Amino acid sequence: MAVDFTIGALSSLASTGKTGTTAAATSVVRQTGPSFAETLQNVAQGTIGELQGAERISLQALSGEADIRDVTDAVMSAEQKLQTAISIRDKIVTAFLEVSRMQI
């Protein structure tokens, strides 16, 4: 059960004077965008694509078909995406470990 934190739900909760959950304050939140898993998958696929693009441009530079500036830009962008993906992974692992240590 998810809690809808709209102003109407909060005002009805405040008007009842109760600290518990009321029927107006609890409702199912409708999902309108992509799920968390889909978002992570899209970020991972974008990172992989960026790394593959940087590798492709690097190989083109070795054969003399690409400028060194293009290679530098592609590699720096891929590195930034990779660092972001690693940071997200670390946060997810930390959150999982924290949840697994919770007592039920």
N, C-alpha and C positions, 0 to 999 in steps of 0.2 A: 504494500500500500504506500503510495507516494503522497506527499503533502503538497497542496497547491498554495503557494505563498502569494496570492493576489491580495490587493488591498481590501476587497470585499470579504475575503475569507478571514483576514486578520482583524477587520473591524467587527465582524460577527463574533469572533473569538473574544475580543476585548469587551463587547457589549454583554456577553454572558457572564463575564467575571470569573470564569473558570480557567484553571491552568491546564486542564486536561484537553483532550481532543474532542472537537465537536463535529457533527456531521457536515457543517458548512466548511470547516477548515480542512477536512480530509476528502480529497477527490483524486481521481486518477488523472495524472498529467498526460496529455496527449502528445505523442512524439511527432514533431513535424519535420525534423531534419534527419540526417544520417545518424546511425547509432555510434556509440563510442568505438566499437570494434571496427566498423566501416571507416571511421575517421582515421584510426590508427593504421588500417590497411592502406588507405589512400596516401598517408604520409610515408609509409614504408615503400610503397611503389614509386612515389615521387623521388624519394632518396635514391632508390636503386636506378631509376632512369637518369637521374643527375650524375651518378657515378659512372654509368655506362657511357653517357655523353662525354664526360671528361676523358674517359679512357679512349673513346673514339677520336676525339680531337687531338689527344696526345699522340696517337698512332699516326694521324694525318700529318702532324708536325714532324715526326720522325722521317716521313717520306717526303717532306718538303711541301706539302699541300696546305698547311695551315700556318698562321702567324703565331709567334710566341706569345703575343699579347692575348690572343684568343685562348690559347692553352692555359695561360695563367689565370684568366678570368674563370674559365670552366673548372679548373682544379680548385680554385679558392671557393667558388660557389658550392661545389660538391663537398668540399671539406666542411663548410659551414652547415650544410644540410646533414652531413654525417654526425657532426658534433651535436646538433639538435636532436637527432634520432637517438643518439647514445644517452643524452640527458633525459629524454622522455622514458627510455627503457629503464634507466636507473631509478627514476621516480616511481615507475610502476612496480619494480622489484621491491623497493623500499616500502611502498604502500602494502603490497602483498605480504611481506614479512611482518609488518606491523599488525595487519589484520589477523594473520595466523597466530600471533602471540596473544591475542585477546582471549580472555576467559569468557566462556559462555555461561 
